[in-house]
Amino acid sequence: MVFFRSVSALSKLRSRLVQQSSLNSSVRWLQIQTSSDLDLHSQLKELIPEQQERLKKLKSEHGKVQLGNITVDMVLGGMRGMTGLLWETSLLDPEEGIRFRGLSIPECQKLLPAAKHAGEPLPEGLLWLLLTGKVPTKGQVDALSKELQSRAAVPDHVFKAIDALPVSAHPMTQLATGVLALQVQSEFQKAYDKGIPKSKYWEPTYEDSLSLIAQVPVVGAYVYRRIYKNGQIIPKDDSLDYGANFSHMLGFDSPEMHELMRLYVTIHSDHEGGNVSAHTGHLVASALSDPYLSFAAALNGLAGPLHGLANQEVLLWIKSVVDECGENMTKEQLKDYVWKTLKSGKVVPGFGHGVLRKTDPRYMCQREFALKHLPDDPLFQLVSKLYEVVPPILTELGKVKNPWPNVDAHSGVLLNHYGLTEARYYTVLFGVSRSIGICSQLIWDRALGLALERPKSVTMEWLENYCKKSA
Ligand SMILES: CC(C)(COP(=O)(O)OP(=O)(O)OC[C@H]1O[C@@H](n2cnc3c(N)ncnc32)[C@H](O)[C@@H]1OP(=O)(O)O)[C@@H](O)C(=O)NCCC(=O)NCCS
């Protein structure tokens, strides 16, 4: 990738890592930092001009290159397979799954700094990677942790705005309300009102984005404690990293839950640009709405059952299986239950995907976590049975393009194991994680001066006439 300048040091480590990777040609990403610079902002400041030049060159030299044909099916089918967005922080391959700045999930687990030896990656490290394209050092990650802590104070009016909602409001409604209430502090909006030039848009976007990422776990934890723990709020603990502190504020302090939260936030952060939440954030921000407005909109998309809410649906569905068939159900009973779900016109939550065509690597790493930490958990064993039972049934249906499990099929049983049993809350965890990916890209959107989104829409009549003419 031209993105990175070559680095000569640490070549031993590099060649070891290259050997570990089975991805020969795609190891171009691997650039280990030699810089001792701990400041993310100044790193970005250095990177942005070269990326602006790169985009300019791409436009001027290749602007007219065709990327494929748009069919009527694509227009009617939710724009599947239509390349139409620039999204720098991650790329999804249908067979292989997500890569964050070129790194697969197992590679992130190996390369990103962890809280302990061979532990799960720290989400701050992923944030650094998404923003700079470089694997950070532990020192850089610690500095970023501190910076996020220093930005984490949430103004009181945000809690009051949430308190104005009934406690029975869905946790995602409460989270999105809180994020929208955070907007009054937007540095981007203030700077825009003062007439900031376009070339500087990225700076207040960076300020808003880091503050939002820092504050959203506090808001998320407030929602949880308000709904499920009689409003007994647990203050943040500045000695903890981002994932562990979030877990702590929710009320879960076991070392395993801290590890799970680090992994959870890391793998849910970003999934390229076309999914509903990422695309919504990007679209809204393209109108120069600030990161708070854009991310609140993204959360509303994440709250839909075909997207982020599926993690809630999965645990509720799994519990309904146990209620009907008991914990020690046979595979035959399980098959019958899956068919019953399908015949009642519902989807099997946690299976299928708009882009992926194999088991989601985000599912696999959660499965590995479960095999390591909770192999005997009865619900984990049920999830494993579903992995065997559901794909052949969905294949038999004949219309499902991807019968394999996605990220949401697994997360609930892990959280449930450590005591976070309230399934209705699960999408909030997903939302907190997504702030990292969506805001990272928003900073680059402004740094690269990406355009207002305005695709063309047509009517059925227009399509009918067009097809008649071209027949
Ligand atoms: C994720 C999802 C929305 C992708 O939708 P998609 O891109 O339209 O998927 P497909 O092209 O494979 O869909 C073709 C058909 O199979 C159905 N299908 C797909 N996944 C299914 C599932 N898990 N259970 C039952 N039917 C499913 C679709 O509903 C569609 O049916 P239709 O033609 O009658 O409308 C879909 O797989 C789904 O609803 N999964 C369950 C919800 C879920 O887990 N969401 C989280 C995604 S990360």
The ligand as an SDF file (V2000), in Angstrom:
LIG
                    3D

 48 50  0  0  0  0  0  0  0  0999 V2000
  -28.4880  -10.5140    7.1690 C   0  0  0  0  0  0  0  0  0  0  0  0
  -29.6280  -10.6010    6.1850 C   0  0  0  0  0  0  0  0  0  0  0  0
  -30.5800   -9.4310    6.4330 C   0  0  0  0  0  0  0  0  0  0  0  0
  -29.0490  -10.4800    4.7710 C   0  0  0  0  0  0  0  0  0  0  0  0
  -30.1280  -10.3260    3.8850 O   0  0  0  0  0  0  0  0  0  0  0  0
  -29.9610  -10.5680    2.3220 P   0  0  0  0  0  0  0  0  0  0  0  0
  -28.6960   -9.9600    1.8340 O   0  0  0  0  0  0  0  0  0  0  0  0
  -31.2250  -10.1230    1.6910 O   0  0  0  0  0  0  0  0  0  0  0  0
  -29.8010  -12.1480    2.2800 O   0  0  0  0  0  0  0  0  0  0  0  0
  -30.1150  -13.1320    1.0840 P   0  0  0  0  0  0  0  0  0  0  0  0
  -29.8570  -12.4960   -0.2370 O   0  0  0  0  0  0  0  0  0  0  0  0
  -29.4320  -14.4040    1.3960 O   0  0  0  0  0  0  0  0  0  0  0  0
  -31.7120  -13.3250    1.2230 O   0  0  0  0  0  0  0  0  0  0  0  0
  -32.4100  -14.1150    0.3090 C   0  0  0  0  0  0  0  0  0  0  0  0
  -33.6290  -14.6690    1.0100 C   0  0  0  0  0  0  0  0  0  0  0  0
  -33.2020  -15.5600    2.0620 O   0  0  0  0  0  0  0  0  0  0  0  0
  -33.7930  -15.1520    3.2870 C   0  0  0  0  0  0  0  0  0  0  0  0
  -32.8610  -15.3310    4.3880 N   0  0  0  0  0  0  0  0  0  0  0  0
  -31.6010  -14.8400    4.4820 C   0  0  0  0  0  0  0  0  0  0  0  0
  -31.0920  -15.1490    5.6980 N   0  0  0  0  0  0  0  0  0  0  0  0
  -32.0530  -15.8470    6.3540 C   0  0  0  0  0  0  0  0  0  0  0  0
  -32.1380  -16.3950    7.6550 C   0  0  0  0  0  0  0  0  0  0  0  0
  -31.1530  -16.2790    8.5350 N   0  0  0  0  0  0  0  0  0  0  0  0
  -33.2650  -17.0230    8.0020 N   0  0  0  0  0  0  0  0  0  0  0  0
  -34.2950  -17.1340    7.1160 C   0  0  0  0  0  0  0  0  0  0  0  0
  -34.2910  -16.6110    5.8840 N   0  0  0  0  0  0  0  0  0  0  0  0
  -33.1690  -15.9670    5.5190 C   0  0  0  0  0  0  0  0  0  0  0  0
  -34.0630  -13.6670    3.1020 C   0  0  0  0  0  0  0  0  0  0  0  0
  -35.0360  -13.2160    4.0390 O   0  0  0  0  0  0  0  0  0  0  0  0
  -34.5150  -13.6180    1.6600 C   0  0  0  0  0  0  0  0  0  0  0  0
  -35.8320  -14.0750    1.6210 O   0  0  0  0  0  0  0  0  0  0  0  0
  -36.9330  -13.4070    0.6170 P   0  0  0  0  0  0  0  0  0  0  0  0
  -36.3470  -13.5570   -0.7540 O   0  0  0  0  0  0  0  0  0  0  0  0
  -38.1510  -14.2080    0.8560 O   0  0  0  0  0  0  0  0  0  0  0  0
  -37.0560  -11.9810    1.0410 O   0  0  0  0  0  0  0  0  0  0  0  0
  -30.3770  -11.9540    6.3000 C   0  0  0  0  0  0  0  0  0  0  0  0
  -29.4680  -13.0100    6.1060 O   0  0  0  0  0  0  0  0  0  0  0  0
  -31.0860  -12.1030    7.6290 C   0  0  0  0  0  0  0  0  0  0  0  0
  -32.2340  -11.6450    7.7580 O   0  0  0  0  0  0  0  0  0  0  0  0
  -30.4270  -12.7620    8.6480 N   0  0  0  0  0  0  0  0  0  0  0  0
  -30.9870  -12.8520    9.9590 C   0  0  0  0  0  0  0  0  0  0  0  0
  -30.8110  -11.5500   10.7140 C   0  0  0  0  0  0  0  0  0  0  0  0
  -29.3590  -11.3380   11.0970 C   0  0  0  0  0  0  0  0  0  0  0  0
  -28.7080  -12.2270   11.6200 O   0  0  0  0  0  0  0  0  0  0  0  0
  -28.8780  -10.1230   10.8900 N   0  0  0  0  0  0  0  0  0  0  0  0
  -27.5290   -9.7410   11.2720 C   0  0  0  0  0  0  0  0  0  0  0  0
  -26.6490   -9.6150   10.0880 C   0  0  0  0  0  0  0  0  0  0  0  0
  -24.9630   -9.3350   10.5500 S   0  0  0  0  0  0  0  0  0  0  0  0
  1  2  1  0
  2  3  1  0
  2  4  1  0
  2 36  1  0
  4  5  1  0
  5  6  1  0
  6  7  2  0
  6  8  1  0
  6  9  1  0
  9 10  1  0
 10 11  2  0
 10 12  1  0
 10 13  1  0
 13 14  1  0
 14 15  1  0
 15 16  1  0
 15 30  1  0
 16 17  1  0
 17 18  1  0
 17 28  1  0
 18 19  1  0
 18 27  1  0
 19 20  2  0
 20 21  1  0
 21 22  1  0
 21 27  2  0
 22 23  1  0
 22 24  2  0
 24 25  1  0
 25 26  2  0
 26 27  1  0
 28 29  1  0
 28 30  1  0
 30 31  1  0
 31 32  1  0
 32 33  2  0
 32 34  1  0
 32 35  1  0
 36 37  1  0
 36 38  1  0
 38 39  2  0
 38 40  1  0
 40 41  1  0
 41 42  1  0
 42 43  1  0
 43 44  2  0
 43 45  1  0
 45 46  1  0
 46 47  1  0
 47 48  1  0
M  END
$$$$
